């Protein structure tokens, strides 16, 4: 799913805008929910951007909305829930976030951070920094602690997706250049 969405966005924006524009495309894709860093790295690969700069741009793009989400996600969901058009989606999203939070609450408190980090790090649909922020809000985690945990999870997801997108050998070589 992320591959097709990233490819669609790359085709929409075009590939002939030059290197700077290509990095902006990758940055923009990395800021979006669902796609996040994973979609950004796939787009970077499609655009033939070098691995390390692409990872940095994707990471920054993915992390940029996280502090705002941690601070305002519950208020935003409550407000959007007042509109009929968003009600069903908001209910589903809140139920999903609360379900994940409830699963993590059952663990000892020291394992909540590890669970959140693993949840964010696993590059599957429905996981990542955006959903991790929602889960952290439902866990009532301290925003600073949640940000650090999500930051590590996003970095791990980036390494995994880079290894899959760029190829494991290219990733290893890129890390030591």
N, C-alpha and C positions, 0 to 999 in steps of 0.2 A: 504494500500500500504506500509506504513512504517513498519507495522508488518511483512509482508512477506519478505521485503528487509532485515530487521534486522535479522529475523530468518534464511534467506539464508546465510547472512554473518557469523552468529554465527556457523552455520553448516559447512561453508567453513573453518573457522579457527579452528573449533573443540572446545569441551568443557572440554577436559581433560588436559589442559595446566597448571592448577593450578590457584590460586586466582590472582596472579600478572598478568599472561597472560590474564586472563578474564577481568581484569581492563584495560589492554592495548587494548583489542578488543573493549570494550565499549568506551574508549577514542577515538580510531580510527574512529569508527562509528559516534561518536558525532562531529567529525571534518568535516565529509562529507556533501556536499550540499544535499538537499532533506531530508536526514535522520536527521541530526543534533542531538540535545539533545533528541528529541522525539524518534528517532530510537535507540539512546544509552540507554535510560531508558528501552525501550522494551527489548533490548538485555540484559541489566543488570538483568531484571526480569527473562528472560529465563535462564540466567546463575546462578540464585539464589544468586545474590549479595545483601548485605544489602542496604537498601534504602538510608540512609544519605550519606555514602561514594560514592555510585553510583551516586547520584545527584551531588555531588561535582565534581567527575571525568567527568561526562557528561557536566556539566556547563563549566568547564575549557576547555574541548575539543571543545565545540561549540563556545566559545568566542575567542579561540586562533586565528582563521583566520580573525576575524572581523576587527581589526585595519588595516590589510593589504588590505582587501577588500575595506574599506572606502578610503584608500589612492590611490589604484591603479585600482579599478574596471573599471572606464571609459577608462583608457588607455589600459587595458587588452582587453576589449571588442572591442575597435577600432582596436587593433593589430590583434586579432583573426578574425575579420570581413574581413580581407584581404585574408584569406584562404577560398577557395571555399567550402571545407568540413564543415566549421563552419558557413558560411555566413547565411544560413537559420535559424539556432538555435540562432545565435547572434542577428539577426534582430528581431526574436520573443522575445528574452529576453529583448532587449532594448525597444521594443514597450510595453511590459508588465511593465517594470520598469517605463517608462515614463508615461504610463497611470495611474499607482498608484500614481506617483508623481504629475501629473496634478490634480487628484482627491483631494489630500491633499493640493495643492497650493490654491485651491478655498476656503479653510477654512481660518479663521484668523490665523495669524502666531503662536499664542500661542497654537493653537490646533494641529499644525503639529506634535509636539513632542508626544502629547497624541495619535494622530492617528497612528503614526509610532509604538509607544509602543503597542497599541492594535493590530495592524497588525502583529507584531512579536509574541505577546503573544498568539494569537489564534492558537491552534495546528491543522492546516489544511494543506493539501498539497499546496505547493507554497507560504507558509508564513514561517517566521522564520528569523534568523539572517542573512543568506546569502541574501535573497531577500530584507530584511530590509536594508541591506547595499547598495544594488543597488538603492532602493527607496531614501535613504538618499543622495546618490551621485547625483541623478537626481534632488533632492530638493535643492542641493547645501548647505546642512546643514553643520555646523561646525563639524569637525570630532570628537572632544571631546564630544560635546553635543550629537551627533548621537550615539557614543559608549555608553554613559551612558543610553540613552533611549533604545537602543537595549539590553543592559545588563539587564535592568529591565524587558523588554519584554520576554527575554529568561528565566529569573528566574520564571516569572509567568507561562510561557508555561511548565516549568519543574514541577511546583507544580501541574498543571492541568493533565499532562501526568502521573506523579507519582500517583496521585489519581486514575486515570483510570487503570494504569498498576498494581500497587501494591494493589489497593483497598483503598478506602477512610479511613477506620478505621486504616489500617496499616500506612498510611501516617500521620494521626493525632498522633498516638502513637509514630511513629518514630521521629516526630518533638519535642516531649517532653521527649524523653529518655535521 
